[in-house]
């Protein structure tokens, strides 16, 4: 799970990159991580739906 989070945090898909580029303060750093975490949750929910 942490590896998947790091992949999304490094790759920076749309909302992650938006917060990273437009907010150069602590809010941008936190929202960058929150969005990457939400991507991980979405992937796991999708995985659980597909496998069940």
Secondary structure, 3 states (H helix, E strand, C coil): CHHHHHHHHHHCCHHHHHHHHHCCCHHHHHHHHHHHHHHHHHHHHHHHHHHC
